[in-house]
Structure formats: C-alpha cells, structure tokens
C-alpha cells in the first residue's frame, strides 16, 4: 500500500504554531475582494489587495501594457513591466470580454508557485511524485536547496492560512494564496521585498499545454454538469445522477437522431462539445455553456420558428428538477435563444457558445460543403427556387456582419469562414 512521501521540510510544520508569525498571520488575515471591470478599452482594477502592485489600490490597464493573459485559476494578467495582476472569478467575464475586443496573447503556464505550495495542501503525495517534482524544479534552474528555502520562508504563514483557518484546501494553492498569507505575517517593507522576489520567481512559469476536458460525448457531458449541479442534500446521490444521466442521454440522443435531421444531429453536438474542450478556459461558467450546448438544438423542426424557445424550455425544465436558481436558468435560456443568430451576444458565454455553433463555417472546404449539403437535405420539402432565395438571405446576413466570430479563440476562423460563405452564396445565385 502506498504511503505519504516526504518533502524534507516537515519539521517546519510541527513547530509553526509556536512562532509569533503563525498567530500574527491568523490575526491579520482578511478577505481580499478586488473588483475588475471593463471600462471602454481598458481593464479597471479596484480594491486591489497588494500594496506593492503597480495598480494598488486601483487603476487601469491598457492592452499595450500587457504581455499576456493566463486564464487558469486564478486568472491573471502579466504586464510588460513584469508585474502580475490577479483577476478574481467575479472579474472573469470582464477579462474575457476584454480579450474578445483586443489581440492579446493568451498562454497556459504551469505555475512554479503552485508546485512550491504542494506541501501545504490538505492531502499527500507519493515519494515518486515528489521526486519528479524536484526534477521539474531543477530543469527550471531551481535546485533543491532553493526550493527548500522558499518553502521554509512561507511555511508558517501557509500552515496558518490553510489549516488554522480551516480552509483545508486540498487541490490547489498558488501565488495569490501565498501573497495573502505573507501580507498578513509580514510588515510593509518585508512584504514589499517578498512580493518583488515572488513575482520574479513566477516569471519562470513554463508554457504548458494545460488541462483539456475529456469525454465529449452527450453522456459524459451530462455527467459533468449533473455532478456539479445535482442537489447535495439528496441521499444516494451517485446512483441518482447515473440514472438521470442515462435517461437524459437516451432522450437527447433520440431527439438528435430523428430521421429528418442531417446536420443537426448527435455528431453536431459532440463536435460542439469538442470545440468547448479546446476553448473551455474562455468560459465564465463552464457547466452552463456545456448544458446550453447539449440542449441548443434538442428541438428541431425546420417547418417551425420556435425551435430555440422549445429547446430552452426543455433545458430549463430539467434545471427546475435540479433546483437550479432562476438567474442561472435565465442565462441558459439566453444562450440557447441566441443560437437563432439574429442578434449580437450580450455576454462572453453567449459569444463563446454562438462561435462554437458556427465553427463549421470556418472548416476546410470539404467539411463546409458537406455541412451545406446536409442543411439542404433538412429543407428537402422546400422547392429549389424558394430555398435558394432563403439560403442566400442567411448567407448574406452572415457576410454582412462586421465579424462572423465574436471571441478571441475563433478569430482565426474569420477569413476561412468568409471564403466558404462566399463560395456557398456563389453556388446558389
């Protein structure tokens, strides 16, 4: 049976509560509630918690000041000056909207600080994993002595931060947590020195492929959402989630397999889920976007004009059963109604869902042409002259937009989509 490994600094844990710094950390810890909003062409920060930061206690950041943005947890903005500004979850919508407006590099990086703080999580690792981590540090130029020094420097504050407060975080701690803890323990000058050194260390974070959600089938997507949303108070929760997943998967698969469908099928939904797996970090509420994708074409009758409304009704009726709040249901309804593509999206998640739905427009010519043929087959009951007239209006509407796509990750498809739309229009004129 496996057993906990050792980081080599365990002695710092046992005596931490005997030090004045431990009790000072507890006494001075206070919640940080920074606010990040979109203010025209700039991001505005307010109530920023770290005094040495370049925008303390508030200020604006323009696109030209930014070297890159990281959308992992926590989201942060890396400035050309070297400073790192943290964006809370409440500010992610503003950050993503900002990225959708500007051409700013977005990178995924593996955090040095997250790895440094592993010993302070409420969990344990096997020795083999710990040894691999030290090898990773060494590849970045951080030998074991340096890693130990950093960990010992923050040990007292981090033990108080995660355990004495009963936070009991077991999955992820990062630089933001270390800064909050050290701010509580250190005086102003000492914290300014720590902040500068900690930010410099974070510059070592290497670019990484990052995490990508797996399982892009209807059933696996349903399971992901239900696991997050199913009422916690229910007994036998796992069994009930599995039962509801199977029921919904069967109903949705049957709906998307109706004989009149040629493009709006299970394959389309799973292609959309695959697109979300690649662009997931741009989602403000990932499970909401996933749920909306699952249901957005659930009701599809080419002879009717209320498909989106009826699909939204189905999605929200299940959410009612799950006791989901009304504001969440309203967001899901708005996303699904938006797939009529008759108006501009109002939120970053609506924009992401609409771009995913239209990703086929920017596919290679063969895939696009197959999509175009499949749509025609779904309207086989419409005489050719009438179909050409109606289809031309749809294509012209898309080409008449300032942008086909609204979001940063789909900007790359703008030109291929326009070429495909122009070819399709030429064929029917």
Order of alpha helices (4+ residues) and beta strands (2+ residues): alpha-alpha-beta-beta-beta-beta-beta-beta-alpha-beta-alpha-alpha-alpha-alpha-alpha-beta-alpha-alpha-alpha-alpha-alpha-alpha-alpha-alpha-alpha-alpha
